[in-house]
Each structure stands twice: as C-alpha cells, then as structure tokens.
Amino acid sequence: MSRHEAVREIWAYIKKQKLQDPGQKTIIFCDEKLKAVTKKKKVTCSEILTCLSQNMTAIKNWIHPATPLQTQCILILELVKI
C-alpha cells in the first residue's frame, strides 16, 4: 500500500468513527487503536501524517517482530485495513 492510499484510508476511518473535533477540524481524538500508535489522547492532522510516515518507513526496515516500533507498524496497518 502506498503512503497516499494509507492516508486516504486513515482519513476514512477517522471520519467513519467521528474522531474529529467538531469545533476544530484539525484536532483528532484518538480512540484505542490510534492511541496505540500515537501514544496521545488527541493529535493534530499533521501529527497523524508524521506518525504514519514514521511507521511506514519502519516496515521497510523490519528486523525483529518483537520490537516496539514494529508493533506500532502492525497496529497502523491493521487500522488501515478497517
């Protein structure tokens, strides 16, 4: 999956789950799946994109499945599949 496709899927997930702050659309409230990746209760749109970039880069450097960063990669890929 390309980065562009992943971003599109994540935005679809955010909108489907109604995770955007209604008063400030650039703020995303993290549900349990997003918290597992971002480690925050809420993030900005740019933070979501940064986190996605970091995790997609880590997939290319897969070394050992037990490392925390690779665990985050798996979680973000599972999120994208939803």
C-alpha positions in Angstrom: 0.0 0.0 0.0 1.4 3.4 -0.9 1.6 6.3 1.6 -1.2 8.1 -0.3 -3.5 5.1 -0.1 -2.8 4.7 3.6 -3.5 8.4 4.3 -6.8 8.1 2.4 -7.8 5.0 4.4 -6.9 6.6 7.8 -8.9 9.7 7.0 -11.9 7.5 6.0 -11.5 5.7 9.4 -11.3 9.0 11.3 -14.4 10.3 9.6 -16.3 7.0 10.0 -15.5 6.9 13.7 -16.3 10.6 14.1 -12.9 11.3 15.7 -12.5 14.9 14.5 -13.2 17.7 17.0 -16.4 19.3 15.7 -15.2 22.8 16.7 -11.7 22.5 15.4 -11.4 20.0 12.5 -7.6 19.9 12.7 -7.8 18.1 16.0 -8.3 14.3 16.0 -9.4 12.5 19.2 -7.6 9.2 19.4 -9.6 6.0 20.0 -7.8 3.0 21.4 -6.4 2.0 18.0 -5.0 5.4 17.3 -3.7 5.8 20.9 -1.7 2.5 20.4 0.2 4.2 17.6 0.3 7.9 18.7 0.5 7.4 22.5 -1.7 10.5 22.8 -5.4 11.3 23.6 -5.6 13.8 20.8 -3.4 14.8 17.9 -3.3 17.3 15.1 -3.7 16.3 11.4 0.0 16.9 10.8 0.9 14.6 13.8 -1.2 11.8 12.2 0.7 12.2 8.9 4.1 12.3 10.7 3.2 9.1 12.7 2.1 7.4 9.5 5.4 8.3 7.8 7.5 7.0 10.7 5.6 3.7 10.9 5.6 3.1 7.1 9.4 3.7 7.0 9.9 1.2 9.8 8.1 -1.5 7.8 10.9 -1.3 5.2 13.5 -1.9 8.0 11.8 -4.9 9.5 14.4 -6.6 11.7 12.6 -8.5 14.6 8.9 -8.7 15.2 9.2 -8.1 18.9 10.5 -4.5 18.8 8.0 -1.8 19.9 8.3 0.2 16.6 7.4 -2.8 14.5 4.4 -3.5 16.8 3.3 0.1 16.0 3.7 -0.7 12.3 1.4 -3.7 12.6 -1.2 -1.7 14.5 -1.2 1.1 12.0 -1.6 -1.4 9.1 -4.4 -3.1 10.9 -6.1 0.3 11.3 -5.7 1.0 7.6 -7.4 -2.3 6.8 -10.6 -1.3 8.6 
